């Protein structure tokens, strides 16, 4: 995750969930897995393209995935 993203960056386009909301779920609500993020924020619950590169079926790839965010903050 070399590029800096603002907290207002929309990670999940389907559910309009921002990076800030995902970080809040990790730091304040103890999310440690993609499933936790889905449960707490609804991000990644529709098409699942934002979960990880392997699930990104779009012709234009996402810039940031939930797994990358988790790896940065959880380990």
C-alpha positions in Angstrom: 0.0 0.0 0.0 2.5 2.6 -1.2 0.1 5.2 -2.3 -1.5 7.4 0.4 -5.3 7.3 0.5 -7.5 9.8 2.4 -9.9 8.4 4.9 -12.7 9.5 2.6 -11.5 7.2 -0.1 -14.3 4.8 -1.1 -12.9 1.3 -0.9 -16.3 -0.5 -1.5 -18.1 1.2 -4.4 -21.2 -1.0 -4.1 -21.9 -0.1 -0.4 -20.1 3.2 -0.4 -17.8 2.3 2.5 -14.8 4.5 3.0 -11.2 3.7 4.2 -11.9 5.6 7.4 -14.9 3.3 8.2 -12.8 0.2 7.6 -9.9 1.6 9.7 -12.4 2.4 12.5 -13.7 -1.2 12.4 -10.2 -2.5 12.7 -8.9 -0.1 15.4 -12.1 0.5 17.5 -14.2 -2.6 16.8 -11.4 -5.2 16.7 -11.9 -6.4 13.1 -9.1 -8.8 12.1 -10.5 -10.6 9.1 -12.3 -9.8 5.8 -15.4 -11.5 7.3 -15.2 -9.1 10.3 -15.1 -6.1 8.0 -18.0 -7.4 6.0 -20.0 -7.9 9.2 -19.2 -4.6 10.7 -19.2 -2.3 7.7 -21.0 -4.1 4.9 -18.0 -3.5 2.7 -17.3 -6.4 0.4 -20.7 -8.0 0.8 -22.1 -7.4 -2.7 -19.8 -8.1 -5.7 -16.8 -8.9 -3.4 -14.3 -7.2 -5.9 -13.0 -4.9 -3.1 -12.1 -7.9 -0.8 -8.9 -9.0 -2.6 -7.3 -8.9 -6.1 -8.3 -12.6 -6.7 -12.0 -11.7 -6.4 -11.7 -8.5 -8.5 -13.6 -9.5 -11.7 -13.8 -6.0 -13.0 -12.1 -4.8 -16.2 -10.6 -1.9 -14.2 -8.8 -3.2 -11.1 -9.3 -1.6 -7.7 -6.6 0.6 -6.3 -7.0 -0.6 -2.7 -8.4 -3.9 -1.3 -9.7 -4.8 2.1 -6.9 -7.5 2.5 -4.3 -4.8 2.0 -5.8 -2.6 4.7 -6.0 -5.5 7.1 -2.4 -6.4 6.4 -1.2 -2.9 7.2 -3.2 -2.5 10.4 -3.5 -6.1 11.7 -0.3 -7.7 10.5 
